[in-house]
Amino acid sequence: MRKLSILFCIALAFILTFSSWEVVADTGTATFYTPPYVPSACNGYQNDRVMIAAASDAFWAGGSACGRNYKVECRGATNQGDPNPCRGQDYMVVKIVYYCPSGCQGTIDLSQEAFAVIANPDADKTEISFHQYVDHLLMLLSAVALVSNCML
C-alpha cells in the first residue's frame, strides 16, 4: 500500500509539472502608460517596480488577472506610428497590477519601461502575442516537495 501511495504521488507530481508546458498565445495590441505607477488597482501603494502592465477587458476577468505574469512578444506594426516597432529583446514578462478600463487602446497596457524592452516607444502601439507565464522551475520544485511529503 505504501508503494502505491508513493507511485501515486510521483505520477501526480509528474502531471502537475509537465501538463502545461505547451501554451497557445493570444494576439492583440500593446500600448504603454507612464509613471507614476503607484497606487495600483491590484496592490495599492506596494511598489511593483516597472515590469508591470494593465489588463484590458479581454483578460481582466473581474480582477482575477491581478498578480498574474504574462509573457509578451512584439509581433509587428499596427497601422500607426513606426512601421518596424519591434526591437531589443524578443519578449519580456510583466506582472498585471492595473485595470485598463473600457476604451483602452490596447489589449495590454504596458509600463513605459516594459514597452521599451520590446518595441520603440515612438510607435505608441504594436501588435503582440501574449500568454500567461508560469515559472516551470517553481512548478518542478513544488512537485519535488509533494513527492518528498508523500515519502514521509
Disulfide bonds with the S-S distance in Angstrom:
Cys9-Cys150 1.64
Cys42-Cys66 1.97
Cys74-Cys86 2.04
Cys100-Cys104 1.84
